[in-house]
Amino acid sequence: MGYDRIKKVEAKDNFTLRVEFFNGVIKVYDCKPLLKEEPFKLLQNENFFKRVKVDSGGYGISWNDDIDLAESELWLKGVSVNTQVAEDKSEYKS
């Protein structure tokens, strides 16, 4: 199953991410559960956490070459902030 690509990601307080998808949906993803897992321990550093960026193509986000999350993870486990869908979807067609 395909998931919409990520347009923008922003690190927020309390180790959460605000993720905007190309279809206009905005979700908040809580990273705190990940901080206990070995691959994600670096994210405990708030300055490092804030360096998150959208990967090329919008199929995920990353902090470095070793720490990343797929768009499906963010879509499925993120909590919707809005349900408004962008009227002009042509901006996210590949």
C-alpha positions in Angstrom: 0.0 0.0 0.0 1.3 3.4 -0.9 1.4 6.4 1.4 1.5 10.0 0.5 4.9 11.6 0.3 6.1 14.1 2.9 6.3 17.7 2.0 7.7 19.2 5.2 8.8 18.1 8.7 9.4 20.2 11.7 10.8 19.2 15.1 8.6 20.4 17.9 8.9 20.5 21.7 8.8 17.3 23.7 10.4 15.2 20.9 7.4 15.4 18.5 7.4 16.0 14.8 4.9 18.0 12.8 4.7 16.3 9.4 3.0 17.8 6.4 2.1 15.5 3.6 1.6 16.5 0.0 -2.1 15.8 0.2 -2.5 18.5 2.8 -2.8 16.2 5.8 -0.7 17.3 8.8 0.2 14.8 11.5 2.0 14.9 14.8 4.4 12.0 15.4 5.6 11.3 19.0 9.3 10.2 18.9 9.6 9.5 22.7 9.0 5.8 22.4 11.9 5.5 19.9 14.4 7.2 22.2 14.7 4.0 24.3 15.8 2.0 21.2 19.5 1.8 20.5 19.4 3.0 16.9 17.5 6.2 18.0 19.4 7.1 21.2 21.1 10.1 19.4 17.7 11.7 19.1 17.8 12.3 22.9 20.1 15.2 22.1 17.6 18.0 21.4 19.9 19.9 19.1 20.4 16.8 17.0 16.7 16.0 17.1 15.9 19.4 15.6 18.1 18.7 12.5 15.5 16.4 11.0 14.9 16.8 7.2 12.7 15.4 4.5 14.5 12.8 2.4 14.8 13.3 -1.4 11.5 12.4 -3.0 9.5 12.7 0.3 9.5 9.0 1.1 10.9 9.5 4.6 12.7 11.7 7.0 16.2 11.5 8.4 18.6 12.9 10.8 21.7 11.3 9.4 22.6 8.2 7.3 21.8 5.9 10.1 18.6 7.4 11.7 15.5 7.7 9.5 11.8 7.0 9.4 9.6 6.0 6.5 6.6 7.9 5.4 4.4 4.9 6.2 5.5 4.9 9.9 4.7 8.6 10.1 1.4 8.2 8.4 0.2 5.2 10.3 1.4 6.2 13.8 1.0 10.0 13.5 -2.0 11.8 14.9 -3.9 13.9 12.4 -4.0 17.6 13.1 -6.4 18.3 10.2 -8.3 16.3 7.7 -8.3 19.0 5.0 -7.0 17.6 1.7 -5.3 19.9 -0.7 -7.5 20.9 -3.6 -4.8 20.9 -6.2 -2.9 17.6 -6.0 -0.9 18.3 -9.1 1.9 19.8 -7.0 2.8 16.3 -5.6 2.5 14.2 -8.8 5.8 12.7 -9.8 
